C-alpha cells in the first residue's frame, strides 16, 4: 500500500471515531443531567444506533456495491449528519431527542461498514494491514474523550457541537479518499436491495454460529456504552472521561496484537478470552468505588481493550475473508447488523429497563443500585460463554488467518 493511501485511510478512521467518541459514551450522562431523562429514555436513545445499524448498512451497502463509489456515499452521509446535528443541538426535550438522534444515527451507522470496505479494498492482506489503520480510530477516541474530560463538558450539549463540526470536516475529506467503485453488475433484485445477497454467508455453518454469538455478546456491551460514564460518575470517580480513555489506550495495544493472536490462537480462543474479560469488568463496575476501591474500577476500564478488540475488529477481518468481491460492502453491513444492530438494540432496550428497575427516588434525589444493574450483563455474558465453549467448533481458523 502506498504511504499516501495509508495516511488517507488513517485520517478517515481518525475523523470517524473522533466524531463518534465525542458524543456516544457521554450521551447517557448528558440526557440524565441536562434533559432530565429517565432510564427508559436513555436506553431508547442508545437503541437508535442499533435501529440504524439494522436498517442502514444493508441499504447503503447495496448502493455502494452497485451504483455509487463508497467514498462518495460516505461524504454525502456526513453532510446530512452535520445538518441533523445542528437541529439536535437546539432541542431541550428528552422525548424529542429520540427522533433527532435516530435521524442522525441513520446517517452515521453505515460509515462503520463503508470505512472497513474502503480500507480493505486497498489491502492485499487485511489481517495484517487493517489493525494498523484501524488503531487511528482508537487514538481519536482517546483524544476527543480527554478533551471533553479536561473541559468537563461530558454532560453539556457541546459534545454534539464537536460532532457537528468534525462531521463537516470528515464529509469534505471523504470525497478525497481512494476510489472504491461499485463491483457488482446487473439489475438489482429485491433481495439485493434489502441486502440479503450477503445472507449467502450463512451457508457456512461456522459463520452462522459466529453471527449468532455476535448478537448475544453485544447485549451486555450495550450496558457499558449506555451506563458506564454515569455509573463511574455516581461511584465518586473524578475526571471520568479522562480515566475512561485508558480503556482505549489498552485497546491500542490489544489491536496491534490481533494479527499474532489470530494466527496463534484462532477465533474461538480469542472470543472466549474476550467473554471472560467482559464478565470480569462488569463485576468490577458493580462493586468498585471511586473512594475506597478505585483500583477495581481501573481494572474494569483497562479490560476494554481485550473485550472490544478480540471481538469487533477480529470480526471485521473474519467477515472480509469470508465474503466475495461482489458483496464485501454488504458483508460488512451484515456483521454491523449482528453487532451494533440486533445485539446492541436488544441490549439498549434492556439496559434502560434494568436501570429503571434499580432506580429509586429518596427525598427528591435519584439513586441507582449499580451492583444490581451490572450483574445483569455479567450473567448474560456468562451464559454466552458457556454456550460458546460447548457448541462452537473452531473450524474457521484457516479462514480467519
PyMOL commands that set and color helices and strands:
alter all, ss='L'
color gray80, all
select helices_A, chain A and resi 3-23+27-34+39-66+70-90+94-108+110-120+126-151+158-174+190-193+196-203+205-234+240-287+294-302+304-322+325-357+370-391+397-400
alter helices_A, ss='H'
color red, helices_A
select strands_A, chain A and resi 359-362+365-368
alter strands_A, ss='S'
color yellow, strands_A
deselect
rebuild
show_as cartoon
